[in-house]
Amino acid sequence: MQEQKTFRCKDLGLACEFEEKAENEKELMKRVEGHVQTAHQMNPEHPETQEKIRKAMK
C-alpha cells in the first residue's frame, strides 16, 4: 500500500488552516487545485503553482 500524501497551505507560507490528504500525488493535486484557486486566487493550471504544491506535499 502506498503511503498517504498530505498537503497544508501553511507549507506554502499561507495563513490558512486548509489540510488535505490523499492516497497519491495525483489525487491530492486534484483536491488541492480547487482550494488554491478559490481561496488563494492561484492558478492551478500554471506550472509554477503546480510545482509549489508538489514541493509542499509530504
C-alpha positions as CSV (number, residue, x, y, z in Angstrom):
1,M,0.0,0.0,0.0
2,Q,1.2,3.5,-0.9
3,E,1.7,6.0,1.8
4,Q,-0.7,8.8,2.0
5,K,0.3,12.3,0.8
6,T,-0.5,15.4,2.8
7,F,-0.7,19.0,1.7
8,R,-1.1,22.0,4.0
9,C,-1.4,25.6,2.9
10,K,0.8,26.6,5.8
11,D,3.7,24.8,4.0
12,L,3.3,27.3,1.2
13,G,3.6,30.1,3.7
14,L,-0.1,30.9,3.6
15,A,-2.1,31.9,6.7
16,C,-4.6,29.1,6.1
17,E,-5.7,26.1,8.1
18,F,-6.5,24.0,4.9
19,E,-5.1,20.5,5.0
20,E,-5.8,17.7,2.6
21,K,-4.8,14.0,2.4
22,A,-5.0,11.6,-0.5
23,E,-3.7,8.2,-1.5
24,N,-1.3,9.6,-4.0
25,E,0.1,12.8,-5.5
26,K,-2.2,12.9,-8.5
27,E,-5.4,12.6,-6.3
28,L,-4.1,15.1,-3.8
29,M,-3.3,17.6,-6.6
30,K,-6.9,17.3,-7.8
31,R,-8.3,18.0,-4.3
32,V,-5.9,20.9,-3.7
33,E,-6.3,22.7,-7.0
34,G,-9.9,23.8,-6.3
35,H,-8.9,25.1,-2.9
36,V,-5.9,27.2,-4.0
37,Q,-7.9,28.6,-6.9
38,T,-10.9,29.7,-4.9
39,A,-9.3,30.6,-1.5
40,H,-5.9,32.0,-2.7
41,Q,-6.6,33.1,-6.3
42,M,-3.7,30.9,-7.5
43,N,-4.0,29.4,-11.0
44,P,-3.7,25.6,-10.6
45,E,-3.1,25.3,-14.4
46,H,0.1,27.3,-14.0
47,P,3.2,25.0,-13.9
48,E,4.8,27.2,-11.2
49,T,1.8,26.8,-9.0
50,Q,1.8,23.0,-9.6
51,E,5.4,22.9,-8.7
52,K,4.9,24.8,-5.5
53,I,2.1,22.5,-4.5
54,R,4.1,19.4,-5.3
55,K,7.1,20.6,-3.2
56,A,4.7,21.3,-0.2
57,M,3.4,17.8,-0.3
58,K,4.6,15.5,2.4
